[in-house]
Amino acid sequence: MFSGLSSLLIEGVEAGAGTIEVRASTLSEPVACPECAVETARVYGYVERRVADVPVDGRPVVVRARRMRCPRLASRQTFREHLAGVVERYQRRTTRLAAQVGRVVRELAGRAGARVLAGLGVTLSRQTALRALLRLPVPVRPVPPVIGVDDFALRKRQRYATVIINAETGERVDVLADRAADTLETWLRDHRGVQVVCRDGSGAYAEAIRRALPNAVQVADRWHLWHNLAEAVLKEVAAHSACWGKTGPPPREGKRAATTRERWQQIHDLLDRGVGLLEISRRLNLALNTVKRYARIDQPERLVRAPQYRPTLVDPFRDYLRRRREEDPAVPVLQLLHEITELGYTGSQNLLYRYITQGRVESDRPAISPKRLTRYLLTHPELLRENQRERIDAATGACAEMTGLAALISDFAGLLTPDPGNDERLTVWIDQARAEDLPHLHAFTRGLELDRHAADAALTQPFHNGRTEGVNTKTKLIKRQMYGRAGFHLLRHRILLG
């Protein structure tokens, strides 16, 4: 039961009020002087130390240690016997209890760690928990040949730090206090052996790597390449909404549609009279960004969107309801309810009434927003439902630019699987994109050319920055646990212990 005290002589065990008191003493063996290392068996006296042990064995533990006399006159005259393997010097907790506390505070830090330990029978304050956390040694790892570099916010939009990890294993290597190029350059010069650096599109990191390691391979993150393409596609889809928006049913007129048209007319009337955007914002009591959005649109119909509906229990019976209402426009709703109930409908009468009055029976397909259509275009075709494929086909068939955009998206998605020949295929893809009348996609290709070597490495080599993003996600959890309390030193300590 008291395996942690196996190096001591158990003299007795007493049950107290909520505690078990174990009295133990050291064995009668010679010990070495901490200064001169000469062994001695001469006992000067005895002293008792009260230390805490793990709650399974009981708490507190009273250990009777000896005070020894050194035989050498040049050394100290007496010294307290060290309880090796049981308790460290100057500590009030046994070694195994300190290890248990360390495991808890490593994951939960101060307040949360103290609360969990209190439930386990170990009482200590949050300040003591933090001191126990900072006493844990940070693992010293060699500099890996492939590293991942990314920034994270210490205080969003104000202060940022840099985390460096082993891109192959995900182990934390170091955390830098800022994201300046000079800081990363100094670290890279002090830690030789790096051959490949995975990073995002940061120009500061790229410049630091070029200055410190001119022969290192820089690898852009494939997720960021796809994300940048998605942003360009969204802008293109929104710019061509006047074309593909006509493929669906006309938006239902309502209060929101009337308000949108009236607001568009007011803004454009003032623009025709030479009134500035800021003055229009003040006159109409609208946000400046709202005025800008309306001013960019040349037709109010491009702003009017039909409401987005969630799937309902009536959807499987839409074709049947449409056919019945075409055969008999005056058919009662209650009659339709009885008919579709026999076909398997399990919803309520109110749901059917609302479905019909919203005009969803006559609509072949609901109107969608540019963001949703963009999501359909960026989704793998095998993961799309039949109605989503039909919506894409209708939108891409509305104009040649949408057809070319869908083809370019599919071709670029195939490049995201690393292959040695993808760098040449990327050149062909850029030429094809520039041949289309897609200005937002042209801006994306210009960004690729500015960081072409890193983009080529991302598409031809298996390395990526995904593990660094995972470390950043864990860092956000650590920050939430210590919000307002943790300085950079403590935060760095916890990140490196992860």
VOSEDO-699478 format. One record per residue (C-alpha): x, y, z. Coordinates in steps of 0.001 Angstrom, whole numbers, always signed. Layout:
// VOSEDO-699478
px/py/pz
X/Y/Z
...
END
This chain:
// VOSEDO-699478
px/py/pz
+0/+0/+0
+2863/+2388/+810
+5057/+1524/-2148
+6235/+5124/-2423
+7814/+4818/+1027
+9602/+1533/+315
+13005/+3096/+1079
+11861/+3987/+4618
+11057/+1977/+7738
+7294/+2146/+8499
+6913/+2535/+12276
+3147/+2924/+12518
-92/+3974/+10874
-2805/+5952/+12682
-6249/+6943/+11396
-7129/+10554/+12119
-10027/+12867/+11306
-10196/+12444/+7542
-6497/+11572/+7285
-4179/+8619/+7680
-926/+9440/+9435
+2002/+7230/+8517
+5078/+7455/+10738
+8257/+6358/+8992
+11988/+6731/+9583
+15113/+6320/+7506
+17205/+3185/+7588
+20396/+3023/+9661
+22812/+3307/+6776
+25787/+5615/+6124
+25025/+8725/+4060
+27279/+11071/+2102
+27940/+14674/+3078
+26457/+17066/+447
+29682/+19139/+397
+32620/+16748/+692
+30805/+13500/-272
+32415/+11612/+2636
+30106/+8943/+4034
+29315/+8987/+7735
+27149/+6973/+10144
+27507/+9338/+13146
+24051/+10591/+14190
+23872/+14095/+15623
+20138/+14039/+16305
+16724/+13442/+14819
+14249/+15794/+13144
+10684/+15165/+11945
+9378/+16328/+8568
+5671/+16426/+7732
+5105/+15911/+4013
+2028/+15149/+1936
+1684/+11920/-11
-808/+10834/-2654
-4372/+10547/-1276
-4556/+6802/-2058
-1948/+6100/+605
-3178/+8701/+3031
-2223/+12181/+4097
-276/+13585/+5904
+2908/+11527/+6202
+5317/+12159/+9059
+8878/+11105/+8262
+11543/+10894/+11003
+14879/+11806/+9453
+18346/+11937/+11009
+20695/+14876/+11375
+24216/+13596/+10748
+27650/+14819/+11826
+30353/+15082/+9163
+33738/+13547/+10129
+35741/+16232/+8302
+36377/+19399/+10285
+36799/+21495/+7097
+33246/+20722/+6007
+29962/+21673/+7657
+29588/+20101/+11113
+26064/+18678/+10740
+23616/+18184/+7910
+20096/+16872/+7460
+19752/+13482/+5806
+18344/+13623/+2261
+15369/+11335/+1640
+16299/+10275/-1876
+13419/+8855/-3888
+10826/+9976/-1329
+10903/+13771/-1236
+13090/+16389/-2875
+15025/+18962/-875
+12949/+21818/+562
+9664/+20223/-586
+6506/+19443/+1385
+5163/+16862/-1057
+6526/+13429/-1876
+8029/+12831/-5290
+5093/+10803/-6567
+2555/+13349/-5294
+4530/+16119/-7024
+4441/+14042/-10220
+663/+13636/-9900
+192/+17370/-9338
+2421/+18072/-12329
+308/+15879/-14612
-2880/+17718/-13604
-1559/+21286/-13808
+124/+20486/-17118
-3342/+20156/-18661
-5420/+22531/-16498
-2949/+25118/-15113
-3930/+27235/-12072
-7542/+27572/-10947
-8927/+24569/-12824
-6013/+22416/-11706
-6491/+23410/-8073
-10216/+22556/-8248
-9593/+19118/-9790
-6847/+18324/-7277
-9159/+19344/-4430
-11634/+16724/-5674
-8817/+14161/-5599
-7945/+15020/-2016
-4934/+17254/-2696
-5300/+20793/-1362
-3188/+23569/-2850
-3735/+27120/-4096
-3815/+28274/-7702
-492/+30105/-7207
+1085/+26877/-5953
-381/+25049/-8952
+1266/+27548/-11308
+4594/+27211/-9505
+4335/+23439/-9856
+3620/+23921/-13557
+6642/+26164/-14087
+8888/+23633/-12302
+8117/+21027/-14963
+11112/+20860/-17290
+10513/+21879/-20894
+11626/+19062/-23228
+14753/+19902/-25214
+14288/+18629/-28745
+16808/+18697/-31598
+16142/+20987/-34529
+14239/+18912/-37123
+15026/+19129/-40838
+11366/+19987/-41635
+9669/+22661/-39552
+6318/+24429/-39629
+6027/+28141/-38811
+2849/+30059/-38075
+1664/+32980/-35980
-1045/+33171/-33323
-2624/+36101/-31526
-1576/+37058/-28028
-4047/+39918/-28284
-6066/+39912/-31491
-5103/+42587/-34023
-2490/+43966/-31597
+141/+41430/-30527
+1168/+38174/-32173
+3679/+35419/-31460
+5265/+32678/-33570
+5167/+28940/-32973
+7710/+26565/-34550
+7027/+22832/-34678
+8354/+19667/-36223
+6206/+19464/-39364
+6648/+15683/-39593
+5760/+14720/-36001
+3879/+17774/-34678
+6247/+18237/-31695
+6627/+21805/-30457
+10128/+23146/-30983
+9997/+26767/-29815
+7729/+29787/-29350
+8917/+33291/-30285
+7611/+36455/-28651
+6547/+38180/-31899
+6140/+37527/-35625
+8748/+39953/-36912
+11057/+38805/-39690
+14191/+39684/-37695
+13118/+37474/-34774
+12563/+34425/-36947
+15768/+35107/-38887
+17795/+35178/-35661
+16248/+31898/-34505
+16973/+30183/-37826
+20598/+31356/-37785
+21029/+30012/-34244
+19450/+26640/-35081
+21145/+25170/-38116
+19971/+22024/-39848
+16591/+23177/-41166
+16085/+22094/-44785
+12330/+22585/-45388
+10052/+25287/-43908
+6265/+25012/-44165
+4479/+28352/-43814
+1428/+30316/-44886
+1489/+33288/-47247
+3217/+35625/-44772
+5715/+37881/-46516
+7624/+38496/-43275
+8278/+34786/-42735
+9248/+34325/-46379
+11793/+37158/-46171
+13261/+35838/-42899
+13719/+32367/-44368
+15337/+33749/-47542
+17844/+35778/-45516
+18728/+33098/-42955
+18431/+29928/-45072
+18769/+30803/-48754
+19039/+27118/-49716
+16033/+25946/-47692
+12835/+24891/-49471
+9803/+26992/-48580
+6479/+25142/-48779
+3209/+27067/-48916
+217/+25616/-47115
-2179/+23883/-49497
-5188/+24788/-47353
-4368/+28478/-47707
-4028/+28083/-51474
-7500/+26551/-51646
-8879/+29176/-49248
-7522/+32027/-51377
-9034/+30436/-54470
-12381/+30131/-52665
-12366/+33858/-51858
-11676/+34715/-55505
-14425/+32327/-56669
-16947/+33931/-54309
-16221/+37354/-55794
-16584/+36015/-59328
-19880/+34258/-58533
-21241/+37431/-56940
-20123/+39502/-59944
-22047/+37203/-62344
-25167/+36880/-60196
-27155/+38821/-62827
-26559/+35894/-65211
-27046/+32787/-63081
-29673/+34435/-60895
-32124/+34342/-63827
-31891/+30560/-64060
-33969/+30077/-60925
-37528/+31184/-60161
-38153/+34925/-59759
-37850/+36021/-56140
-41138/+36432/-54340
-42220/+39991/-53820
-42511/+40973/-50218
-41760/+43712/-47744
-38023/+43027/-47781
-37860/+43020/-51601
-39783/+46311/-51784
-37500/+47882/-49181
-34420/+46728/-51098
-35622/+48237/-54370
-36641/+51483/-52687
-33261/+51807/-50948
-31376/+51057/-54175
-33387/+53736/-55992
-32727/+56336/-53287
-28980/+55702/-53283
-28626/+55800/-57071
-30765/+58951/-57350
-28397/+60718/-54960
-25362/+59347/-56815
-26734/+60724/-60107
-27008/+64124/-58462
-23328/+64027/-57470
-23779/+63341/-53757
-20840/+61550/-52124
-21068/+58155/-50426
-20459/+59525/-46931
-23144/+62200/-47358
-25601/+59556/-48642
-24857/+57498/-45548
-25702/+60487/-43330
-28863/+61449/-45210
-30364/+57960/-45344
-29042/+56892/-41905
-27301/+53857/-43375
-23908/+52330/-42726
-21222/+53456/-45157
-20457/+49866/-46186
-24158/+49323/-46980
-24174/+52397/-49217
-21043/+51146/-50998
-22610/+47729/-51581
-25748/+49240/-53106
-23696/+51684/-55182
-21706/+48845/-56786
-24844/+47044/-57997
-26268/+48252/-61306
-29639/+46459/-60981
-31799/+46147/-57864
-32795/+42596/-58842
-29261/+41446/-58033
-29863/+42439/-54412
-33278/+40795/-54055
-32982/+37219/-52843
-35690/+34747/-52087
-35689/+33554/-48472
-33703/+30446/-47662
-35826/+27587/-46332
-34767/+24606/-44335
-35729/+21092/-45476
-39188/+20039/-44262
-41301/+16889/-44202
-43293/+18211/-47179
-40307/+18254/-49572
-40660/+14596/-50725
-44277/+15325/-51798
-43610/+18589/-53669
-44015/+17048/-57138
-47303/+15394/-56148
-48676/+18638/-54694
-47626/+20621/-57769
-49357/+18141/-60073
-52570/+18137/-58027
-52726/+21934/-57884
-52200/+22124/-61663
-55055/+19657/-62235
-57380/+21346/-59740
-56299/+24847/-58637
-59163/+24989/-56121
-58336/+21752/-54331
-58650/+22288/-50539
-55509/+22046/-48449
-57241/+19608/-46104
-57852/+17278/-49041
-54179/+17491/-50012
-53251/+16698/-46417
-55338/+13487/-46465
-53828/+12424/-49781
-50165/+12895/-48865
-50805/+11343/-45436
-51806/+8143/-47203
-48528/+8420/-49146
-46480/+8570/-45938
-46541/+12219/-44850
-46076/+12506/-41050
-46095/+16273/-40610
-48775/+18624/-39343
-51500/+20542/-41161
-49954/+23897/-40193
-46664/+22898/-41800
-48444/+22082/-45061
-50385/+25379/-44982
-47188/+27362/-44447
-45392/+25419/-47176
-48107/+26232/-49720
-48576/+29888/-48759
-44847/+30505/-49048
-45028/+29460/-52702
-42649/+26575/-52304
-44872/+24132/-54185
-44642/+26068/-57454
-40912/+26789/-57145
-38825/+24280/-59062
-35742/+25179/-57045
-35195/+27760/-54304
-33111/+30844/-55068
-29654/+30663/-53554
-27087/+33203/-52511
-23652/+33616/-54141
-22052/+32133/-51044
-24102/+28950/-51264
-23523/+28563/-54998
-19799/+29031/-54343
-19947/+26256/-51777
-21557/+23958/-54334
-18838/+24755/-56872
-16082/+24066/-54341
-17570/+20769/-53139
-16400/+17470/-54622
-18973/+16345/-57234
-19411/+12964/-55539
-20564/+14699/-52342
-23276/+16773/-54032
-26943/+15836/-54062
-28894/+15638/-57302
-30667/+18976/-56829
-27325/+20664/-56078
-25821/+19270/-59288
-28818/+20559/-61223
-28355/+23987/-59663
-24700/+24047/-60703
-25535/+22939/-64237
-28131/+25682/-64570
-25776/+28343/-63209
-22777/+27308/-65320
-24947/+27136/-68431
-26143/+30699/-67943
-22906/+32316/-69144
-19526/+31262/-70517
-17612/+32790/-67604
-19383/+30546/-65063
-18652/+27509/-67225
-14957/+28388/-67376
-14894/+29105/-63638
-16311/+25678/-62769
-13735/+23967/-64998
-10853/+25924/-63452
-12002/+25008/-59943
-12078/+21322/-60823
-8608/+21460/-62405
-7067/+23292/-59434
-8593/+20814/-56969
-6736/+18037/-58801
-3441/+19864/-58217
-3834/+19734/-54430
-2757/+16070/-54386
+1068/+16311/-54378
+2664/+15025/-57558
+6108/+15740/-59127
+4544/+17149/-62300
+2101/+19526/-60639
+4394/+22533/-61050
+4115/+22299/-64838
+366/+21706/-64605
+74/+24829/-62444
+1698/+26888/-65199
-864/+25568/-67680
-3673/+26293/-65215
-2515/+29898/-64719
-2451/+30435/-68494
-5977/+29042/-68789
-7227/+31238/-65944
-5748/+34345/-67522
-7430/+33505/-70823
-10863/+33731/-69153
-12636/+37005/-68412
-12399/+36527/-64637
-10606/+39532/-63086
-10810/+38293/-59489
-9236/+34997/-60514
-6513/+36978/-62306
-5665/+38607/-58962
-5370/+35121/-57432
-2953/+34037/-60169
-827/+37133/-59598
-549/+36169/-55932
+570/+32684/-56968
+3290/+34124/-59188
+4619/+36299/-56346
+5174/+33162/-54230
+5570/+30677/-57062
+8439/+28607/-55630
+6537/+27972/-52388
+3360/+27138/-54330
+5246/+24672/-56549
+6742/+23004/-53467
+3296/+22743/-51872
+1872/+20962/-54925
+4829/+18649/-55512
+6012/+17707/-51997
+4126/+15900/-49196
+4910/+18486/-46507
+2185/+20792/-45222
+1388/+23167/-42373
-1651/+21316/-41047
+3/+20229/-37801
+978/+23831/-37064
-2671/+24855/-37406
-3526/+22079/-34962
-1032/+23470/-32446
-2637/+26901/-32868
-6044/+25392/-32110
-4660/+23866/-28894
-3045/+27224/-28070
-6461/+28906/-28232
-7712/+26411/-25649
-4728/+27164/-23403
-5371/+30910/-23723
-9028/+30470/-22764
-7986/+28534/-19665
-5599/+31315/-18569
-7294/+34408/-20023
-6095/+37597/-18324
-3635/+35744/-16069
-952/+34214/-18222
+2055/+36151/-19366
+4040/+35073/-22386
+6501/+33071/-20246
+3765/+30855/-18807
+1975/+30527/-22139
+5201/+29491/-23878
+5865/+26966/-21106
+2468/+25316/-21571
+2710/+25250/-25362
+6088/+23516/-25265
+4816/+20995/-22710
+1929/+20048/-25015
END
